Amino acid sequence: MGTEMEGKFAGPMPVRDFLDIFLPLSGASRLRWTKNRLSKFEKVGEQTSEKQMYKPLVRNSYLDLYYS
């Protein structure tokens, strides 16, 4: 599968740019990207495998949306 997917992706891309481009909040109020908020999502990219990324992504997304 890795060979089949080779050349299909561009990156790495900053989280903020990714969200603005692929998940725009048209018509909704935008979140302010504070240092604290950015640091939470940067931890996702620090993981060594895709599987390890899921837990911090979901945890930080949930906490950020409902408790900020």
C-alpha positions in Angstrom: 0.0 0.0 0.0 2.9 2.4 0.7 4.2 2.0 -2.8 0.7 2.6 -4.2 0.3 5.8 -2.2 3.8 7.2 -3.0 3.6 10.6 -4.6 -0.1 11.1 -3.7 0.5 13.4 -0.8 2.1 16.8 -0.3 3.4 18.0 3.0 4.1 18.4 5.8 1.6 21.3 6.2 1.0 23.5 9.3 -2.2 22.5 11.1 -3.6 26.0 10.9 -3.2 26.1 7.1 -4.7 22.6 6.7 -7.8 23.5 8.7 -8.3 26.8 6.9 -8.0 25.2 3.5 -9.7 21.8 3.9 -12.1 22.5 6.8 -13.1 26.2 6.5 -15.6 27.6 8.9 -17.6 29.6 6.4 -20.4 31.4 8.1 -19.3 30.2 11.6 -17.2 32.1 14.0 -13.6 31.2 13.8 -11.5 29.9 16.7 -8.7 32.1 17.8 -5.4 30.2 17.4 -3.7 30.9 20.8 -0.3 29.5 21.7 -2.1 27.0 24.0 -4.5 25.8 21.3 -1.7 25.4 18.7 0.6 23.5 21.1 -2.2 21.0 21.7 -2.5 20.2 18.0 1.2 20.2 17.4 1.4 17.2 19.7 -0.5 15.2 17.1 2.2 15.8 14.6 4.9 14.7 17.1 3.6 11.2 17.2 5.7 8.5 15.4 2.8 6.7 13.7 -0.7 7.4 12.3 -2.3 5.2 14.9 -0.7 7.1 17.7 -2.0 10.4 16.3 -5.7 9.5 16.7 -6.0 9.7 20.5 -4.4 13.1 21.0 -6.3 14.5 17.9 -9.6 13.3 19.2 -8.9 14.3 22.8 -7.6 17.7 22.0 -10.4 18.4 19.5 -13.0 17.5 22.0 -11.5 19.4 24.9 -10.8 22.4 22.7 -14.3 22.7 21.3 -16.2 22.0 24.5 -14.1 23.5 27.2 -12.5 26.6 25.7 
